[in-house]
């Protein structure tokens, strides 16, 4: 597969991040042929490997680690939530060391060349309350109130670090009432009560 043609197909995708599978599909070439072409381009710093089967064009648009999310989990339902979403929405100032994601699949950690992604499993009944970040279509993110509810959901599952926040801005446009409504949707009754108590404790502390 000529390298110039490979670059042409990459440009056709119209974004810096892409997968070997996408190039194979758009070019009609085999995965092994495309992989060889990408390995050559990588040696010449035209593209860079982010993770197994995921690449980025070097020197293109500034890459945010969040842009990689849809390509890492193409076969799974996943959205940015918990501490990462709270930071993106300006609810907490501290930048999380890893990007936290919610999924109905198993909990796992993925380390890439652009960042580390920690996936937490949540109930399929609680898998909602997200939208495209700033309407760009780059990645899905929990709305602020759902991100906090997701944190407290994990808190009730012995992940105590998700119940303590050094800085938490619950001023408008954050809607405390909406956060309470999300917690009411937690399918496990015992967890619901525990999350509810923790939320009221957080609200009281922030009001003092």
GIMOMO-V772159 format. One record per residue. N is the residue number from 1. SS is DSSP state (~ for helix, > for strand, _ for the rest). PHI is phi in whole degrees, 0 to 359 (999 if undefined). OMEGA is omega in whole degrees, 0 to 359 (NA if undefined). Layout:
{{N;SS;PHI;OMEGA} {N;SS;PHI;OMEGA}}
This chain:
{{1;_;999;182} {2;_;307;185} {3;~;295;179} {4;~;298;179} {5;~;291;178} {6;~;300;179} {7;~;298;179} {8;~;300;179} {9;~;294;178} {10;~;299;181} {11;~;296;180} {12;~;296;181} {13;~;293;174} {14;_;75;178} {15;_;207;185} {16;_;287;183} {17;>;261;181} {18;>;204;180} {19;>;241;176} {20;~;300;180} {21;~;299;180} {22;~;298;180} {23;~;293;177} {24;~;297;181} {25;~;293;184} {26;~;286;182} {27;~;265;183} {28;_;80;179} {29;_;269;181} {30;_;290;179} {31;~;300;181} {32;~;294;179} {33;~;295;179} {34;~;295;180} {35;~;298;178} {36;~;295;179} {37;~;295;180} {38;~;292;178} {39;~;298;178} {40;~;295;180} {41;~;296;178} {42;~;294;178} {43;~;297;181} {44;_;257;176} {45;_;51;175} {46;_;267;174} {47;>;228;179} {48;>;226;179} {49;>;280;179} {50;>;266;183} {51;>;200;181} {52;_;305;178} {53;_;80;181} {54;>;239;186} {55;>;227;174} {56;>;223;177} {57;>;281;182} {58;_;286;176} {59;_;81;179} {60;_;271;180} {61;_;298;179} {62;_;306;186} {63;_;266;171} {64;_;262;179} {65;~;305;181} {66;~;295;180} {67;~;293;182} {68;~;280;187} {69;~;311;182} {70;~;298;183} {71;~;273;178} {72;~;283;188} {73;_;233;185} {74;_;298;182} {75;_;265;184} {76;_;233;173} {77;_;276;185} {78;>;207;174} {79;>;214;179} {80;>;288;181} {81;_;208;177} {82;~;57;186} {83;~;293;180} {84;~;297;180} {85;~;293;178} {86;~;299;178} {87;~;292;180} {88;~;300;180} {89;_;273;179} {90;_;78;179} {91;_;280;172} {92;_;234;182} {93;_;270;184} {94;_;296;180} {95;_;280;179} {96;_;298;181} {97;_;289;177} {98;_;235;176} {99;>;270;185} {100;>;262;185} {101;>;231;175} {102;>;254;181} {103;>;207;173} {104;_;269;178} {105;_;272;184} {106;_;292;176} {107;_;295;178} {108;>;197;178} {109;>;239;178} {110;>;235;178} {111;>;255;180} {112;_;236;179} {113;_;284;180} {114;_;248;180} {115;_;158;178} {116;>;251;184} {117;>;242;180} {118;>;248;182} {119;>;262;176} {120;>;250;179} {121;>;279;173} {122;_;233;181} {123;_;299;178} {124;~;298;179} {125;~;286;182} {126;~;250;185} {127;_;271;181} {128;_;194;178} {129;_;82;180} {130;>;228;181} {131;>;205;177} {132;>;293;182} {133;~;298;180} {134;~;52;177} {135;~;70;184} {136;_;277;183} {137;_;83;182} {138;_;286;180} {139;_;201;180} {140;>;268;181} {141;>;220;177} {142;>;292;172} {143;_;293;187} {144;~;308;183} {145;~;293;179} {146;~;288;178} {147;~;299;178} {148;~;292;178} {149;~;298;177} {150;~;297;178} {151;~;302;182} {152;~;290;173} {153;~;299;178} {154;~;291;179} {155;~;304;180} {156;_;286;180} {157;_;251;173} {158;_;67;174} {159;_;252;191} {160;~;297;180} {161;~;296;180} {162;~;270;177} {163;~;243;182} {164;_;232;184} {165;_;230;180} {166;_;297;178} {167;_;220;182} {168;_;217;181} {169;_;265;181} {170;_;256;177} {171;_;283;178} {172;_;302;17} {173;_;275;176} {174;_;300;184} {175;_;250;182} {176;~;300;179} {177;~;300;180} {178;~;293;177} {179;~;297;178} {180;~;298;180} {181;~;295;178} {182;~;294;180} {183;~;297;178} {184;_;295;181} {185;_;268;177} {186;_;299;188} {187;_;293;180} {188;_;272;186} {189;~;300;181} {190;~;296;179} {191;~;294;180} {192;~;302;182} {193;~;296;181} {194;~;296;179} {195;~;292;179} {196;~;297;179} {197;~;298;181} {198;~;295;179} {199;~;298;180} {200;~;296;177} {201;~;296;180} {202;~;294;181} {203;~;298;180} {204;~;298;180} {205;~;295;181} {206;~;289;181} {207;~;276;181} {208;_;278;NA}}
